[in-house]
């Protein structure tokens, strides 16, 4: 059973200002919550519908669990279709230091939460565990971002940094930037510890970040006489680059 006041408190976490204030965020859906419970994130409370509560006693016995009706789950969820599981999670206070011998994906002004979540999920697939975002990227703990990661936020470390300052501290390694003009990723020789920068959906890499780029790379267009798109979706571009990068 869940009270109206508790429902109201949880619904406040739909808004960034309350997530920042309380240092909490929501994780929704069976798959994401199951992955969450195997991670190092601190789970504050889990809400489960009756069916899941009865089916997953072994899974849920280690955390504070409240059984709720489907109607109440709809009230506390951010999703159009209410999930079977919803968790309130504490935002981590500290992150592990950057590892020099592993790749870093850098995201500059990514605005769409679905794109950010997809990039995190794709990075997880290709074994890239470090992502650095500009301060004006969409928030990691936005419910749409978390949902789009499908649990991969548990495996990939995401931090927010002033990108020009951060990249200057990484001057001992190559910093690759995706542009319309540059060396084709089909022939470019990627290295294990490269940094790859992906720019915003509408404007690409900002001028201040572009000054830090040591190598410009590009995704070659298909060979066609038909009219072509001006650009790729940022998440799709990142996925194509990561696939080639992982094949180094």
C-alpha positions as a Markdown table, in Angstrom:
| # | Residue | x | y | z |
|---|---|---|---|---|
| 1 | Unk | 0.0 | 0.0 | 0.0 |
| 2 | Unk | 1.3 | 3.5 | -0.8 |
| 3 | Unk | -0.1 | 6.8 | 0.5 |
| 4 | Unk | -1.1 | 9.8 | -1.6 |
| 5 | Unk | 1.8 | 11.8 | 0.0 |
| 6 | Unk | 4.3 | 9.1 | -1.0 |
| 7 | Unk | 2.9 | 9.1 | -4.5 |
| 8 | Unk | 3.4 | 12.9 | -4.6 |
| 9 | Unk | 7.0 | 12.7 | -3.3 |
| 10 | Unk | 7.8 | 10.1 | -6.0 |
| 11 | Unk | 6.2 | 12.1 | -8.7 |
| 12 | Unk | 8.4 | 15.1 | -7.8 |
| 13 | Unk | 11.4 | 13.0 | -9.0 |
| 14 | Unk | 10.0 | 13.3 | -12.5 |
| 15 | Unk | 11.5 | 16.8 | -12.4 |
| 16 | Unk | 15.2 | 17.6 | -12.6 |
| 17 | Unk | 15.1 | 20.2 | -9.8 |
| 18 | Unk | 13.8 | 17.6 | -7.3 |
| 19 | Unk | 16.2 | 14.9 | -8.5 |
| 20 | Unk | 19.1 | 17.3 | -8.0 |
| 21 | Unk | 17.7 | 18.4 | -4.6 |
| 22 | Unk | 17.1 | 14.9 | -3.3 |
| 23 | Unk | 20.1 | 13.3 | -5.1 |
| 24 | Unk | 17.8 | 10.6 | -6.3 |
| 25 | Unk | 16.5 | 9.2 | -9.6 |
| 26 | Unk | 14.0 | 6.6 | -11.0 |
| 27 | Unk | 14.7 | 3.3 | -12.7 |
| 28 | Unk | 11.7 | 1.8 | -14.4 |
| 29 | Unk | 11.0 | -1.6 | -16.0 |
| 30 | Unk | 11.8 | -5.2 | -15.0 |
| 31 | Unk | 15.0 | -5.6 | -17.1 |
| 32 | Unk | 16.5 | -2.3 | -15.9 |
| 33 | Unk | 15.7 | -2.9 | -12.2 |
| 34 | Unk | 17.1 | -6.5 | -12.4 |
| 35 | Unk | 20.3 | -5.1 | -13.7 |
| 36 | Unk | 20.3 | -2.3 | -11.2 |
| 37 | Unk | 20.1 | -4.9 | -8.3 |
| 38 | Unk | 23.3 | -6.5 | -9.6 |
| 39 | Unk | 25.2 | -3.2 | -9.7 |
| 40 | Unk | 26.9 | -1.0 | -7.1 |
| 41 | Unk | 24.2 | 1.7 | -7.1 |
| 42 | Unk | 22.4 | 2.2 | -3.8 |
| 43 | Unk | 18.7 | 1.3 | -4.1 |
| 44 | Unk | 16.5 | 3.3 | -1.7 |
| 45 | Unk | 13.2 | 1.6 | -2.4 |
| 46 | Unk | 11.5 | -0.7 | -5.0 |
| 47 | Unk | 7.9 | -0.7 | -6.0 |
| 48 | Unk | 6.4 | -3.8 | -7.5 |
| 49 | Unk | 3.0 | -4.8 | -8.8 |
| 50 | Unk | 1.4 | -7.8 | -7.2 |
| 51 | Unk | 2.3 | -10.3 | -9.9 |
| 52 | Unk | 6.0 | -9.4 | -9.9 |
| 53 | Unk | 6.1 | -9.2 | -6.2 |
| 54 | Unk | 5.0 | -12.8 | -5.9 |
| 55 | Unk | 7.1 | -14.1 | -8.9 |
| 56 | Unk | 10.4 | -12.4 | -7.8 |
| 57 | Unk | 10.7 | -12.9 | -4.1 |
| 58 | Unk | 14.3 | -14.2 | -4.5 |
| 59 | Unk | 15.3 | -11.2 | -6.6 |
| 60 | Unk | 13.6 | -8.6 | -4.3 |
| 61 | Unk | 14.4 | -9.9 | -0.9 |
| 62 | Unk | 17.5 | -7.9 | -0.5 |
| 63 | Unk | 15.9 | -4.4 | -0.9 |
| 64 | Unk | 13.0 | -2.5 | 0.7 |
| 65 | Unk | 10.1 | -3.4 | -1.5 |
| 66 | Unk | 6.5 | -2.0 | -1.5 |
| 67 | Unk | 3.7 | -3.8 | -3.4 |
| 68 | Unk | 1.5 | -1.3 | -5.3 |
| 69 | Unk | -1.6 | -1.6 | -7.5 |
| 70 | Unk | -1.3 | -1.2 | -11.2 |
| 71 | Unk | -3.2 | 2.1 | -10.8 |
| 72 | Unk | -0.7 | 3.4 | -8.3 |
| 73 | Unk | 2.2 | 2.3 | -10.5 |
| 74 | Unk | 0.7 | 4.4 | -13.3 |
| 75 | Unk | 0.6 | 7.4 | -11.0 |
| 76 | Unk | 4.3 | 7.2 | -10.0 |
| 77 | Unk | 5.7 | 6.1 | -13.3 |
| 78 | Unk | 7.0 | 8.4 | -16.1 |
| 79 | Unk | 6.2 | 5.9 | -18.8 |
| 80 | Unk | 3.1 | 5.8 | -21.0 |
| 81 | Unk | 2.7 | 2.1 | -20.1 |
| 82 | Unk | 3.2 | 1.5 | -16.4 |
| 83 | Unk | 6.1 | -0.9 | -15.6 |
| 84 | Unk | 6.0 | -3.9 | -13.3 |
| 85 | Unk | 9.0 | -2.6 | -11.3 |
| 86 | Unk | 10.1 | 0.9 | -10.3 |
| 87 | Unk | 13.1 | 1.7 | -8.2 |
| 88 | Unk | 14.2 | 4.9 | -6.4 |
| 89 | Unk | 18.0 | 5.1 | -6.5 |
| 90 | Unk | 20.6 | 7.3 | -4.9 |
| 91 | Unk | 22.8 | 9.3 | -7.3 |
| 92 | Unk | 26.5 | 8.4 | -6.8 |
| 93 | Unk | 28.6 | 11.0 | -4.9 |
| 94 | Unk | 31.9 | 10.1 | -6.5 |
| 95 | Unk | 33.1 | 8.5 | -9.8 |
| 96 | Unk | 36.2 | 6.4 | -10.4 |
| 97 | Unk | 39.1 | 8.2 | -12.0 |
| 98 | Unk | 39.6 | 8.2 | -15.7 |
| 99 | Unk | 41.6 | 5.3 | -16.9 |
| 100 | Unk | 44.3 | 6.3 | -19.4 |
| 101 | Unk | 44.6 | 3.0 | -21.3 |
| 102 | Unk | 40.9 | 2.7 | -22.1 |
| 103 | Unk | 38.8 | 4.6 | -24.7 |
| 104 | Unk | 36.7 | 7.6 | -23.8 |
| 105 | Unk | 33.5 | 8.7 | -25.7 |
| 106 | Unk | 33.0 | 12.4 | -25.3 |
| 107 | Unk | 29.6 | 13.9 | -26.0 |
| 108 | Unk | 29.3 | 17.6 | -26.8 |
| 109 | Unk | 25.9 | 19.3 | -26.2 |
| 110 | Unk | 23.7 | 16.2 | -26.8 |
| 111 | Unk | 20.1 | 17.5 | -26.2 |
| 112 | Unk | 17.9 | 14.4 | -26.7 |
| 113 | Unk | 17.6 | 12.0 | -23.7 |
| 114 | Unk | 16.8 | 9.1 | -26.0 |
| 115 | Unk | 20.0 | 9.8 | -28.0 |
| 116 | Unk | 22.1 | 9.9 | -24.8 |
| 117 | Unk | 20.6 | 6.7 | -23.5 |
| 118 | Unk | 21.1 | 5.0 | -26.8 |
| 119 | Unk | 24.8 | 6.0 | -26.9 |
| 120 | Unk | 25.3 | 4.7 | -23.3 |
| 121 | Unk | 23.7 | 1.4 | -24.3 |
| 122 | Unk | 25.7 | 1.2 | -27.5 |
| 123 | Unk | 29.0 | 2.0 | -25.6 |
| 124 | Unk | 28.2 | -0.8 | -23.2 |
| 125 | Unk | 27.7 | -3.2 | -26.1 |
| 126 | Unk | 31.1 | -2.3 | -27.6 |
| 127 | Unk | 32.9 | -2.4 | -24.2 |
| 128 | Unk | 33.4 | 1.4 | -23.8 |
| 129 | Unk | 33.1 | 2.1 | -20.1 |
| 130 | Unk | 34.0 | 5.9 | -20.0 |
| 131 | Unk | 31.7 | 8.7 | -21.3 |
| 132 | Unk | 32.4 | 12.4 | -20.6 |
| 133 | Unk | 29.6 | 14.9 | -21.4 |
| 134 | Unk | 29.6 | 18.6 | -21.7 |
| 135 | Unk | 27.7 | 20.4 | -18.9 |
| 136 | Unk | 25.0 | 21.4 | -21.4 |
| 137 | Unk | 24.3 | 17.8 | -22.4 |
| 138 | Unk | 21.0 | 16.4 | -21.3 |
| 139 | Unk | 21.0 | 14.9 | -17.8 |
| 140 | Unk | 22.0 | 11.3 | -17.3 |
| 141 | Unk | 19.3 | 10.9 | -14.6 |
| 142 | Unk | 16.5 | 12.1 | -16.9 |
| 143 | Unk | 14.0 | 9.2 | -16.8 |
| 144 | Unk | 14.0 | 9.0 | -20.6 |
| 145 | Unk | 17.7 | 8.7 | -20.6 |
| 146 | Unk | 17.8 | 6.0 | -18.0 |
| 147 | Unk | 15.0 | 4.1 | -19.8 |
| 148 | Unk | 16.8 | 4.3 | -23.1 |
| 149 | Unk | 20.0 | 2.8 | -21.6 |
| 150 | Unk | 18.0 | -0.4 | -20.8 |
| 151 | Unk | 20.2 | -0.9 | -17.7 |
| 152 | Unk | 23.5 | -0.1 | -19.4 |
| 153 | Unk | 23.9 | 3.0 | -17.1 |
| 154 | Unk | 24.9 | 0.4 | -14.5 |
| 155 | Unk | 28.0 | -0.6 | -16.5 |
| 156 | Unk | 29.1 | 2.7 | -18.1 |
| 157 | Unk | 30.5 | 5.5 | -16.1 |
| 158 | Unk | 29.1 | 8.9 | -17.2 |
| 159 | Unk | 30.5 | 12.2 | -16.0 |
| 160 | Unk | 30.0 | 15.9 | -16.8 |
| 161 | Unk | 33.1 | 18.1 | -17.4 |
| 162 | Unk | 34.1 | 21.4 | -19.0 |
| 163 | Unk | 35.2 | 19.8 | -22.2 |
| 164 | Unk | 38.0 | 22.1 | -23.4 |
| 165 | Unk | 39.6 | 21.9 | -19.9 |
| 166 | Unk | 39.1 | 18.2 | -19.8 |
| 167 | Unk | 40.5 | 17.6 | -23.3 |
| 168 | Unk | 43.6 | 19.8 | -22.6 |
| 169 | Unk | 44.3 | 17.5 | -19.6 |
| 170 | Unk | 44.2 | 14.6 | -22.1 |
| 171 | Unk | 46.8 | 16.0 | -24.4 |
| 172 | Unk | 48.9 | 12.8 | -24.1 |
| 173 | Unk | 46.4 | 10.9 | -26.2 |
| 174 | Unk | 44.7 | 11.4 | -29.5 |
| 175 | Unk | 41.4 | 13.3 | -29.6 |
| 176 | Unk | 39.3 | 12.4 | -32.6 |
| 177 | Unk | 36.4 | 14.5 | -33.7 |
| 178 | Unk | 33.5 | 13.5 | -36.1 |
| 179 | Unk | 33.1 | 16.0 | -38.9 |
| 180 | Unk | 31.6 | 16.0 | -42.4 |
| 181 | Unk | 35.1 | 16.5 | -43.7 |
| 182 | Unk | 38.0 | 14.3 | -42.4 |
| 183 | Unk | 39.7 | 10.9 | -42.8 |
| 184 | Unk | 37.2 | 8.1 | -43.4 |
| 185 | Unk | 36.6 | 5.8 | -40.5 |
| 186 | Unk | 36.9 | 3.0 | -43.0 |
| 187 | Unk | 40.6 | 3.6 | -43.3 |
| 188 | Unk | 41.4 | 5.4 | -40.1 |
| 189 | Unk | 43.7 | 3.4 | -37.7 |
| 190 | Unk | 42.0 | 3.6 | -34.3 |
| 191 | Unk | 44.0 | 3.1 | -31.1 |
| 192 | Unk | 42.8 | 1.4 | -27.9 |
| 193 | Unk | 43.0 | 4.6 | -25.8 |
| 194 | Unk | 41.7 | 7.1 | -28.3 |
| 195 | Unk | 39.1 | 9.7 | -27.3 |
| 196 | Unk | 36.3 | 10.2 | -29.8 |
| 197 | Unk | 34.1 | 13.3 | -29.7 |
| 198 | Unk | 30.5 | 13.3 | -31.0 |
| 199 | Unk | 28.8 | 16.7 | -31.5 |
| 200 | Unk | 25.2 | 17.8 | -31.0 |
| 201 | Unk | 22.3 | 16.7 | -33.1 |
| 202 | Unk | 21.9 | 20.0 | -34.9 |
| 203 | Unk | 25.2 | 21.9 | -34.7 |
| 204 | Unk | 27.9 | 19.3 | -34.4 |
| 205 | Unk | 31.1 | 19.8 | -32.3 |
| 206 | Unk | 31.4 | 23.3 | -30.8 |
| 207 | Unk | 34.2 | 25.6 | -31.9 |
| 208 | Unk | 35.9 | 25.6 | -28.4 |
| 209 | Unk | 36.0 | 21.8 | -28.4 |
| 210 | Unk | 37.0 | 21.6 | -32.1 |
| 211 | Unk | 40.2 | 23.5 | -31.2 |
| 212 | Unk | 41.2 | 20.5 | -29.0 |
| 213 | Unk | 40.7 | 17.9 | -31.8 |
| 214 | Unk | 44.0 | 16.3 | -33.1 |
| 215 | Unk | 42.4 | 14.1 | -35.8 |
| 216 | Unk | 39.2 | 14.8 | -37.8 |
| 217 | Unk | 37.3 | 11.7 | -38.9 |
| 218 | Unk | 34.2 | 11.2 | -41.0 |
| 219 | Unk | 31.6 | 8.6 | -41.8 |
| 220 | Unk | 31.6 | 8.1 | -45.5 |
| 221 | Unk | 28.4 | 8.5 | -47.4 |
| 222 | Unk | 26.9 | 5.6 | -49.4 |
| 223 | Unk | 27.6 | 5.6 | -53.1 |
| 224 | Unk | 24.3 | 6.7 | -54.7 |
| 225 | Unk | 23.0 | 9.2 | -57.2 |
| 226 | Unk | 19.8 | 9.8 | -55.2 |
| 227 | Unk | 19.5 | 12.9 | -53.0 |
| 228 | Unk | 21.2 | 12.2 | -49.6 |
| 229 | Unk | 20.6 | 13.3 | -46.1 |
| 230 | Unk | 22.6 | 16.2 | -44.8 |
| 231 | Unk | 23.7 | 14.4 | -41.6 |
| 232 | Unk | 23.2 | 11.4 | -39.4 |
| 233 | Unk | 21.3 | 11.2 | -36.1 |
| 234 | Unk | 23.9 | 11.6 | -33.4 |
| 235 | Unk | 23.2 | 8.3 | -31.8 |
| 236 | Unk | 23.5 | 6.5 | -35.1 |
| 237 | Unk | 26.7 | 8.3 | -36.0 |
| 238 | Unk | 28.1 | 7.3 | -32.6 |
| 239 | Unk | 27.1 | 3.7 | -33.1 |
| 240 | Unk | 28.8 | 3.5 | -36.5 |
| 241 | Unk | 32.0 | 5.0 | -35.1 |
| 242 | Unk | 32.0 | 2.8 | -32.1 |
| 243 | Unk | 31.6 | -0.3 | -34.2 |
| 244 | Unk | 34.6 | 0.6 | -36.3 |
| 245 | Unk | 36.5 | 1.7 | -33.2 |
| 246 | Unk | 35.9 | -1.7 | -31.5 |
| 247 | Unk | 37.3 | -3.4 | -34.6 |
| 248 | Unk | 40.7 | -1.8 | -34.3 |
